[in-house]
Amino acid sequence: MNTVWNSMCVTGEDTEINSLVLAAKNNCHKASSANTGIFSLRNLIPEPGNMFEQGKVKAGVDIETWRLNNWGTSQDLCVDGWSDRVIGRWAVRFDSHCNPPLIAIQKISALFPGLSFEIFYRSWAAGFKGTAEFLDGNCLHNEVLEELLAKRKPTHSIDFPQTIDWRNKLRSVDGY
């Protein structure tokens, strides 16, 4: 599974941040007791009800494409339970599948005007990391900081069964 690690910081008026935190809670779907449901895309940008029948996705419905087009990722977020809330700021760490949820964050920033959303994302498997910032539904910047795998110089042909621990190799590339 290609997991993208995301860390997001939201800043602005405290009452607006409280509204966001309350709207984002619950309903996060990960088969893990570690998931606390702090931040769910389903609560903020819900999937259309006509895609479901008796609580399940209807046959022939391509929900992953809808999610990619509307969230930027094919599954809801998996929150590890880490969140930090102080006056004027909310920080949360979560995982997404294959891509950072930049489309969703841009849409959420339109729903909560005046709040600034900064996100740092990294995918060890795909070999990229970057940052993005959104305000009032606008993307102020989205920059892939490094293509980590492009810097890596393999000592042998890349054959997954023979490849030694990818995370350690990537850490040695960018010092992380």
PyMOL commands that set and color helices and strands:
alter all, ss='L'
color gray80, all
select helices_A, chain A and resi 14-24+41-44+49-51+63-70+102-111+148-151+166-174
alter helices_A, ss='H'
color red, helices_A
select strands_A, chain A and resi 3-11+52-53+56-57+78-86+89-97+116-123+128-135+138-147
alter strands_A, ss='S'
color yellow, strands_A
deselect
rebuild
show_as cartoon
